[in-house]
C-alpha cells in the first residue's frame, strides 16, 4: 500500500527547530511532504543538518536565523519564509526558552527575556504570517506551550507564566481566525527527552527511573510532538479549534511530585541564554 503523505504540497515554518522538539517537528513535516523553513536563534548546526537531511530525501527546506526578542527580526523571518516557500500554510510556534529561579530573585531583565521570546515573539510572528493564510482562506497555527501551564513546579513562576499566556492567546486568536479559514490550536508537551535536558541533568541521569514515574512508562520523543502537529495541521482535525492538547504520557493524570517543594532546586535551567544565570 502506498503511503499518502498528509502534508504533500503544504508549506510550513517551524520556529526553534535547531534542536529538540522543533527539529523533530520540522523533520516530521518534511517526511509527510511539506516544504519546510527551519528557524534557529543559536543552534545553527542542528538546523542545517536537518535541512541537509530533508534535501537528501528530495524535499525542499531552508534555514533562517532570528532573535525572536527583536520584532524587526521576527518580521524579517516571516518575510524570508514567505519568499522562499511562496507562502505559509502551517506555522508551528515552537521556539521558547526556560529558566528556574526563586521568585524573589528574578530580575526584570530575566523576566523580560522569557516573555519576549516565549509569547511576544510568537504573537508578532503569527501576526506577520497569517495574512497570507487569511487571503487563501485556509491555514493552521500550532503553538507550543507546556504542562507547566497546568501544573506547578517550584522556581518556574516566569516560565509557567509564559506558557499559561500561550494557552489564553491560542484560545482567543482561534476565535478571531476561525471564520477566516485559519485554525489555531496548541500542544502542551510533558517530558520530552532532548539534548538540553541531558546537558543540565548530567551523566547521572537515569532515563529508566524517570520513565518509571510516568504512567506510559516511557519518556516522550520529539517525533511524538511532530505527529500530533501533523494531525492538527491536517483536515482530520477540522473540528478542533482553540484547544490545547496535552501530550505527556499521563503525567497530568496523576499528582506529580518533582522533589521537595520546600527546598531550593539543585538543577539550573536557562544558562547560556537568560542573563545573570
C-alpha positions in Angstrom: 0.0 0.0 0.0 1.3 3.4 -1.0 1.7 5.8 2.0 -0.2 9.0 1.4 1.8 11.9 2.7 -0.5 14.1 4.8 1.3 17.4 4.2 2.0 17.0 0.4 2.1 20.4 -1.2 2.0 22.3 2.1 4.4 24.9 3.3 5.5 25.1 6.9 7.5 27.4 9.1 8.8 25.8 12.4 10.5 28.1 14.9 13.1 26.9 17.3 14.0 24.0 15.1 17.7 23.8 15.5 17.4 21.3 18.4 14.9 19.2 20.3 11.2 19.3 19.7 11.3 21.9 17.0 13.9 19.9 14.9 11.8 16.8 15.3 8.6 18.6 14.2 10.3 20.1 11.2 11.6 16.7 10.1 8.2 15.1 10.6 6.6 17.8 8.4 9.2 17.1 5.7 8.6 13.4 5.8 4.9 14.0 5.3 5.7 16.0 2.1 5.8 19.6 3.3 8.3 22.2 2.2 9.8 23.5 5.4 11.6 26.5 6.7 13.6 25.9 9.9 14.4 28.7 12.3 17.0 29.0 14.9 18.3 31.6 17.3 21.5 29.9 18.4 21.6 26.3 17.3 22.6 26.7 13.6 24.4 23.4 13.3 21.3 21.3 14.2 19.1 23.3 11.8 21.5 23.0 8.9 21.9 19.2 9.4 18.2 18.9 9.4 17.9 20.8 6.1 20.6 18.6 4.6 18.7 15.5 5.6 15.5 16.9 4.1 17.2 17.8 0.9 18.9 14.4 0.6 15.5 12.8 0.8 14.3 15.0 -2.1 12.4 17.6 0.0 12.5 21.4 0.0 13.9 23.2 3.0 15.8 26.2 4.1 17.0 27.7 7.4 16.9 31.3 8.7 18.2 32.8 11.9 16.3 35.3 14.0 16.2 36.6 17.6 12.6 36.4 18.5 13.0 39.0 21.1 13.6 41.5 18.3 10.4 42.3 16.5 12.2 43.6 13.3 13.9 40.2 13.1 10.6 38.4 13.7 9.0 40.2 10.8 12.0 39.6 8.6 11.8 35.8 9.4 8.2 35.8 8.2 9.1 37.7 5.0 12.1 35.4 4.3 9.9 32.3 4.8 7.1 33.5 2.6 9.6 34.4 -0.1 11.3 31.0 0.0 8.1 28.9 0.3 5.8 31.1 -1.8 3.5 31.4 1.2 2.9 29.7 4.6 0.2 27.1 5.2 1.3 26.0 8.6 3.1 28.0 11.3 4.4 26.0 14.2 5.4 28.4 17.0 7.8 26.1 18.9 10.6 28.4 19.9 10.9 29.0 23.6 13.4 29.3 26.5 13.2 28.3 30.1 14.9 29.0 33.4 14.3 28.2 37.1 14.9 30.7 39.8 13.3 31.5 43.1 10.5 34.1 42.7 12.2 36.7 44.9 15.4 36.6 42.9 14.1 37.0 39.4 15.4 40.2 37.7 13.3 42.4 35.4 15.8 41.5 32.6 15.3 37.8 33.1 11.5 38.2 33.2 11.5 40.3 30.0 13.8 37.8 28.3 11.4 34.9 28.8 8.3 36.8 28.0 9.8 38.5 24.9 10.8 35.2 23.3 8.1 32.8 24.6 5.0 34.9 23.9 5.8 38.3 22.5 7.9 36.8 19.6 5.2 34.2 19.0 2.5 36.9 18.9 4.1 39.1 16.4 5.4 36.3 14.2 1.9 35.0 13.9 0.7 38.5 13.1 3.2 38.6 10.2 2.4 35.1 8.9 -1.3 34.9 9.0 -2.4 37.5 6.4 -1.5 35.1 3.6 -3.4 32.3 5.2 -6.4 34.6 5.5 -6.1 35.6 1.9 -6.2 31.9 0.8 -8.9 31.2 3.4 -7.0 28.3 4.9 -4.1 27.6 7.2 -3.1 26.3 10.6 -1.3 27.9 13.5 0.1 25.5 16.2 1.6 27.0 19.3 3.8 25.0 21.7 3.0 25.5 25.3 3.8 23.1 28.2 2.3 21.1 31.1 3.8 23.9 33.2 0.7 25.9 32.1 -1.4 23.5 34.2 0.8 22.0 36.9 3.2 23.8 39.3 6.9 23.3 39.7 8.8 25.5 42.1 11.1 28.2 40.8 9.3 28.3 37.4 7.0 31.3 38.0 8.2 33.2 34.9 8.3 30.2 32.6 4.9 28.9 33.7 3.5 32.4 33.2 4.6 32.5 29.6 3.2 29.0 28.9 -0.1 29.8 30.5 -0.2 33.0 28.4 0.1 30.9 25.3 -2.9 28.9 26.2 -5.0 32.1 26.5 -3.5 33.6 23.4 -4.4 30.4 21.4 -8.0 30.3 22.6 -8.8 33.9 21.7 -6.8 34.1 18.5 -8.7 30.9 17.4 -12.0 32.8 17.7 -10.7 35.6 15.5 -9.2 33.5 12.8 -11.7 30.5 12.6 -14.2 32.5 10.5 -11.4 33.3 8.1 -10.4 29.7 7.5 -7.4 29.6 9.8 -7.4 27.1 12.7 -5.4 27.8 15.8 -4.5 25.2 18.4 -1.8 24.5 20.9 0.2 21.5 22.1 1.3 21.1 25.7 4.1 18.5 25.9 5.1 16.8 29.1 8.6 15.5 29.5 10.1 15.1 26.0 13.7 14.0 26.4 16.0 16.2 24.3 19.7 17.1 24.4 19.3 20.2 26.6 17.8 18.0 29.3 20.8 15.8 29.3 23.2 18.8 29.4 21.5 20.1 32.6 20.8 16.8 34.3 24.3 15.4 33.7 25.8 11.9 33.3 24.0 10.5 36.4 20.5 10.9 34.8 18.6 7.6 34.9 16.2 7.6 32.0 14.6 4.3 33.0 13.9 5.6 36.5 12.4 8.8 35.1 10.3 6.8 32.7 9.0 4.7 35.6 7.5 7.8 37.1 5.3 8.4 34.0 2.1 6.3 33.6 3.0 5.5 30.0 6.3 4.0 31.2 8.3 5.9 28.6 9.8 9.3 28.0 8.4 11.1 25.0 10.4 11.9 21.9 10.3 14.9 19.5 8.6 12.9 16.8 5.7 12.3 19.2 5.1 16.0 19.1 5.7 16.1 15.4 3.0 13.5 14.7 0.5 15.5 16.8 1.4 18.7 15.0 0.8 16.9 11.6 -2.7 15.9 12.9 -3.5 19.5 14.0 -2.4 20.8 10.6 -4.4 18.3 8.6 -8.1 18.2 7.6 -8.5 15.3 10.0 -8.7 17.9 12.9 -11.0 20.3 11.1 -13.4 20.4 14.1 -10.6 21.2 16.7 -10.3 24.9 17.2 -8.8 26.9 20.1 -7.8 23.8 22.1 -4.6 22.9 23.9 -3.8 19.2 23.6 -1.7 17.7 26.3 0.7 15.1 25.3 2.5 13.9 28.4 2.3 10.1 28.8 -0.2 10.6 31.6 1.9 13.0 33.8 -1.1 15.3 34.4 -3.4 12.4 35.1 -1.5 11.8 38.4 -0.5 14.2 41.2 3.2 14.7 40.1 5.9 15.2 42.6 9.1 17.0 41.5 11.2 16.9 44.6 10.6 18.6 47.9 8.9 21.9 47.0 10.2 23.3 50.3 13.8 23.0 49.3 15.8 25.0 46.7 16.2 23.3 43.4 19.5 21.7 42.7 19.5 22.0 38.9 19.8 25.3 37.0 17.9 25.9 33.8 18.5 28.8 31.5 22.3 29.1 31.4 23.6 30.5 28.2 20.5 32.4 27.1 19.0 34.1 30.2 21.1 37.0 31.6 22.7 36.5 35.0 22.5 32.7 35.3 
